Amino acid sequence: MSGAGAGFSLRDATPPDIPSITRIYAHHVRFGLASFEDEPPDEAEMRRRMEDVRDRALPFLVATDAADRPHGYAYALPYRLRSAYRYTLEDSIYVEPEWSRRGLGRALLTHLIERCTAANFRQMVAVIGDSANAASIGLHERLGFRRVGLLPAAGFKHGRWVDCVLMQRELGDGAATLP
């Protein structure tokens, strides 16, 4: 998966990446609206989350610099746990602010889509915190997602109400054929 972009490469995340992943996510929890968590989880919790993704045989990717240090990550998990949703996944992507606008998000999401399609999933959903999050909304649109809904004032963070934007794209045959 190397050679993803100028100055970075992609690979599957491994347990030694947990400190970097925890640090990247903590920034978004503390200062952003992409996550609705109020307190950043510790490394043990992030390790548990990574193991949950890996136990489901789903992709958990990191974008690394030349020294193999992660500066962004992405993963997919079931959109909902009831069996009717078994072909639908939700994506999550987080990139360090200093590494934004360098193509990491696009590369991570592109590879996530490819891996989930190859695993015969049919739909991918993005639940984007903050309807003003033009970067995430634009990234998802450029990769084939369409806006399918808005949950106005679904969250309250940093002293204000925050919308959730729902976006979706088909994977592979989508709903054109039965699984």
N, C-alpha and C positions, 0 to 999 in steps of 0.2 A: 504494500500500500504506500510505499515511499514515493517521493517525487510529486507530491500533491500540489505544491505551489512554491513560489519564490520564498526561500528562507524557512520552509517548514515541510514536514512530512506527516503522514497519518499512519497510525498503527492501532491495534487493539490495546486497550488499557490493561494494565497489570497492577497487582497490589502495591508495588513500589511507587506508583503514580498517585496514590491516595493523598499524600500531603499536598501536592500541587492542585489536585482536583478540589480538595477541601478549601484551600486558599482561594482558588478562582470562584468557587460557589459562594464563599463567605462574603466576598466583595459584593456580589449581586444581591445577596440577602440583605446586607447592611445598607447599601446605597441605591439599589435599584427596585424596579417594580416587576421584573420578569418572574421572580419567585414571590409567592405570598407567605413564605416563612418569615417570622420576625427575628428569630435567633438562628445564627448559623450552626448547623450540626457539627459535631466533632468528627475526628478521623474514624473512630469506631463506627459511628453511624454511617458515614460515607462508605466505609468498607462493607458494611451490611447491605447498603443500597447497591453497590457494585456487584456483590455476590448474588443478590436477587436477580439482577439483569442477566448475569452469566449463568445462573442456575436455570434460567428459562431459555438458554441458548440464543439470546438476543445480543445484538451488537452494542458494545460500549467502546467508543473510539476516543483517542486523544490526538491532537495536533501538536507536534513537538518541533523545537528548534534544532539546529545542527548538533547541539550537545545533548539531544534527546530529552530536554525538559519540556513538559506539557505547558501549553499556553491556551488551550481550549479543549473542550470535550463535548461529546454528544452520545446519546444513547436512546434506545427505544424500549418502552414497556407497554404491556396491554393497556388499551384505552380504558377499559372497564373489565372487571373480573368475571362477569356472568358469561356463560358459554356462547351466547349469541354474538358476542363481540370478539370471538376468538381469532378472527382474521383482521382485526383492526388494532393498530398500534398508535401510541402517542410519542412524538419526538420531544427531546429536550436538548438544548444547545447552550453552552456558556463559553464565552471567550473573554480573556483578560482585556481590560480596556486599552492597554498599551498595544495590543495585538489586533484590535478591531480595524476593519477596513483594509485588511491584507489578504482576504480570501479564505481565512480559516473557517468561518461559519459556512460559507458556500461549499467548501471542500468536505467538511464534516457532514453536512446535511446530504450532499450528493452521494457520498459513500454509504451513509446510513440508509438512504432510499434504496440504493443498489443492493445492499445486503438484505434488507427486509423484503424486497421484491424476490430475490433469489430464494428466500426461505418461504415463499408462497403466501405471504400476507397480501391482503387486497386493498386495504385503506390505511392511510396515515393521517392522523389528526394533530394539529398544533393548537395548544391552548396558550395564547399569548397574553401575558399580563400587560395592561395599559394600552388602550387604543391609540395612544400617541407614540407607541414604540415603532416608529417608521422603519428602523433598521431590520428588526425581526420580521415585521409584516412584509417588507419589500423583499427580503431574502426568500421567504416562503413563496411569495408570488412568483419570483423569478424561477423558482424550481417547481412550478406547476400547481401550487396550492391555490385554492380559491376561498374567498371569505364566505363562510356559510352561516355565521351567526355572531351576535354580540350579546354579552351578558353585562348590561349596564350596572355599574356600581356593585359588582359582585364581591369585591374585596375592599378592605380598609387598611391602608398602610401609609406610613410617613405622614400621618395627619390628613389624609384625603381619601375619597372614594376612588376606586380603581376598577376600570372595565376589564373584561376578558374578551379577547377576539378569538373566535373559533374559525380555524381554517382546515381545509381537507384536500387531499389529493388521492387519486387512485394509484395503486401499485399493480404492476402487471396488467392482467385483464380486468382488474377492478370488479365491477358488478356485471360485466358483459357475459361472463360464464360462471357456472357453478364451481365451487372449489373441488 
